[in-house]
Amino acid sequence: MFSKDKDGPERRASAVPSILSNGMQITGDIVSDGEVQIDGVLLGDVKCSKLTIGETGRIQGSVVADNCLVHGEVVGQIKADSVTLSR
């Protein structure tokens, strides 16, 4: 009755990216098992499965991710299995 199956709400929630919106600034580290999108400014490190840095996004710190897509700016080191840099 109260058991959780693998396709329950907890499983679906992890498919939605965590977003740092444009105009927002965070000082501190972000750690996530899922996807993170940075459109604002992060003054700290980020560790996640998939990272997307939007055109207005800026990270001042290190990045550790499986996949990293950079449209914005990273001032720091990126460690990832796959890194895609846009123009």
Residue pairs with C-beta under 8 A, 6 or more apart in sequence:
4 10
14 33
14 34
15 34
15 35
16 34
16 35
17 34
17 35
17 36
17 37
17 50
17 52
18 30
18 32
18 34
18 35
18 36
18 37
19 36
19 37
19 39
20 26
20 30
20 36
20 37
20 38
20 39
20 40
20 41
20 42
20 57
21 39
21 40
22 39
22 40
22 54
22 56
22 57
23 40
24 39
24 40
24 41
25 40
25 41
25 42
25 43
26 40
26 41
26 42
26 43
26 44
27 43
27 44
28 43
28 44
29 44
29 45
29 46
29 47
29 61
30 36
30 42
30 44
30 45
30 46
30 47
30 48
31 46
31 47
31 48
32 47
32 48
32 49
33 48
33 49
34 48
34 49
34 50
35 48
35 49
35 50
35 51
35 52
36 46
36 48
36 50
36 51
36 52
37 51
37 52
37 53
37 54
37 57
38 46
38 51
38 52
38 53
38 54
38 57
38 58
38 59
38 72
39 54
39 55
39 56
39 57
39 72
40 56
40 57
40 58
41 57
41 58
41 59
41 60
42 57
42 58
42 59
42 60
42 61
43 60
43 61
44 60
44 61
45 61
45 62
45 63
45 64
45 76
46 59
46 61
46 62
46 63
46 64
46 65
47 63
47 64
47 65
48 64
48 65
49 65
49 66
49 67
50 65
50 66
50 67
50 68
50 69
51 63
51 65
51 67
51 68
51 69
51 80
52 69
52 71
53 59
53 68
53 69
53 70
53 71
53 72
53 73
53 74
54 71
54 72
55 71
55 72
56 72
57 71
57 72
57 73
58 72
58 73
58 74
58 75
59 72
59 73
59 74
59 75
59 76
60 75
60 76
61 75
61 76
62 76
62 77
62 78
62 79
63 74
63 76
63 77
63 78
63 79
63 80
64 79
64 80
65 78
65 79
65 80
66 80
66 81
66 82
67 80
67 81
67 82
67 84
68 78
68 80
68 82
68 83
68 84
69 84
69 86
70 78
70 83
70 84
70 85
70 86
71 86
